[in-house]
Amino acid sequence: MARWRVALALKMILLPTLGIMALATGGTAANAKSVAPAATPTPASRCHDTPGKATCDNTDPETTGCSAGAYTVGRSTLWFHNTRGEPTLAANATIELRYSPTCKTNWARVTVNSEKDRGDGLVSVKLCRGTGSTDCTDQYSVYNTWAYSDQLYAPDVLAYAYGWCCAGNGSGGASGSFGA
């Protein structure tokens, strides 16, 4: 996901750069910060300032600042299904479709409401723009009680949130979706 690629890139590029600058100036890493050149805007911050597909798609709503002032458009319960794909038992988990009026973006968020209902603990989420499932974020999976997807610019297009959780304990897991 984009948020992990950015973190890894910062760790691999920025930290050695700061160390080299500190060595070159004879100071410490703290001194290096004061002589570092001004950062150029990242694609993530450009989404907040000039929303659009090119600046917002597949970016993290937290690091862009788009989550501030965002709201939940709607939510749905995740369900366990039988072998015919019919919902049989509600999971203690929800899928939410989130929207940022500032960035005009949507993202999906899954929350497992109870530690005992986590199953193997893997929570997965993705978001699709428009009908069908071809214009989507990557699926993001994490061992946690919640997860959120990257965001897509969708001011006037339907968006669909998809979530999965609670596998293990003798079940294949629960799934659900919400579109608006």
Residue pairs with C-beta under 8 A, 6 or more apart in sequence:
1 60
1 137
1 138
1 140
1 150
2 44
2 58
2 59
2 60
2 150
3 60
3 62
3 63
3 150
6 42
6 44
6 60
6 63
17 36
18 29
18 32
18 33
18 36
19 29
19 32
21 32
21 35
21 36
22 28
22 29
22 31
22 32
25 31
25 32
25 35
27 35
41 49
43 55
43 59
44 59
44 60
44 63
44 64
45 64
45 65
46 55
47 55
47 56
47 59
47 64
47 66
47 103
47 105
47 151
47 153
48 64
48 65
48 66
48 102
48 103
49 55
51 102
51 103
51 104
51 105
51 153
51 155
52 153
53 152
53 153
55 153
56 64
56 66
56 103
56 104
56 105
56 151
56 152
56 153
57 150
57 151
57 152
57 153
58 137
58 138
58 150
58 151
58 152
59 66
59 150
59 151
60 150
60 151
61 67
61 70
61 98
61 100
61 103
61 105
61 107
61 148
61 150
61 151
62 148
64 103
64 151
65 102
65 103
66 100
66 102
66 103
66 105
66 151
67 98
67 100
68 102
69 100
69 101
69 102
70 98
70 99
70 100
70 101
70 102
71 98
71 99
71 101
72 96
72 97
72 98
72 99
73 96
73 97
73 98
73 99
73 106
73 178
73 180
74 96
74 97
74 178
74 180
75 94
75 95
75 96
75 97
75 178
76 94
76 95
76 176
76 177
76 178
77 90
77 91
77 93
77 94
77 176
78 90
78 91
78 93
78 94
78 95
78 110
78 163
78 164
78 165
78 166
78 174
78 175
78 176
79 87
79 88
79 89
79 90
79 91
79 174
79 175
79 176
80 87
80 88
80 89
80 90
80 91
80 166
80 171
80 172
80 173
80 174
81 87
81 88
81 172
81 174
81 175
82 88
91 112
91 117
91 165
91 166
91 174
91 176
92 112
92 113
92 114
92 117
92 166
93 110
93 111
93 112
93 113
93 117
93 123
93 163
93 165
93 166
93 174
93 176
94 110
94 111
94 113
94 163
94 176
95 108
95 109
95 110
95 125
95 161
95 162
95 163
95 176
95 177
95 178
96 108
96 109
96 110
96 111
96 161
96 178
97 106
97 108
97 127
97 159
97 160
97 161
97 178
97 179
97 180
98 106
98 107
98 108
98 109
98 148
98 161
99 105
99 106
99 159
100 106
100 151
103 151
103 153
104 153
104 154
104 155
105 151
105 152
105 153
105 154
106 127
106 129
106 151
106 152
106 154
106 159
106 161
107 127
107 137
107 148
107 149
107 150
107 151
107 152
107 161
108 125
108 126
108 127
108 148
108 149
108 161
108 162
108 163
109 125
109 146
109 147
109 148
109 149
109 161
110 123
110 124
110 125
110 146
110 147
110 148
110 163
110 164
110 165
111 145
111 146
112 118
112 123
112 145
112 146
112 165
112 166
113 145
115 145
117 166
118 145
118 165
118 166
119 165
119 166
119 167
119 168
119 169
119 171
119 173
120 143
120 167
120 168
121 143
121 144
121 168
122 141
122 142
122 143
122 164
122 165
122 167
123 141
123 142
123 143
123 144
123 145
123 146
123 147
123 163
123 164
123 165
124 139
124 140
124 141
124 142
124 147
124 163
124 164
124 165
125 139
125 140
125 141
125 147
125 148
125 149
125 161
125 162
125 163
125 164
126 136
126 137
126 138
126 139
126 140
126 149
126 162
127 136
127 137
127 149
127 150
127 151
127 152
127 159
127 160
127 161
127 162
128 134
128 135
128 136
128 137
128 152
128 159
128 160
128 162
129 135
129 136
129 152
129 153
129 154
129 157
129 158
129 159
129 160
130 154
130 157
130 158
131 158
133 160
135 152
136 152
137 149
137 150
137 151
137 152
138 150
139 149
140 147
140 148
140 149
140 150
141 147
147 163
149 161
152 159
158 179
158 180
159 179
159 180
160 177
160 178
160 179
161 177
161 178
161 179
162 175
162 176
162 177
163 175
163 176
163 177
164 173
164 174
164 175
165 173
165 174
166 173
166 174
167 173
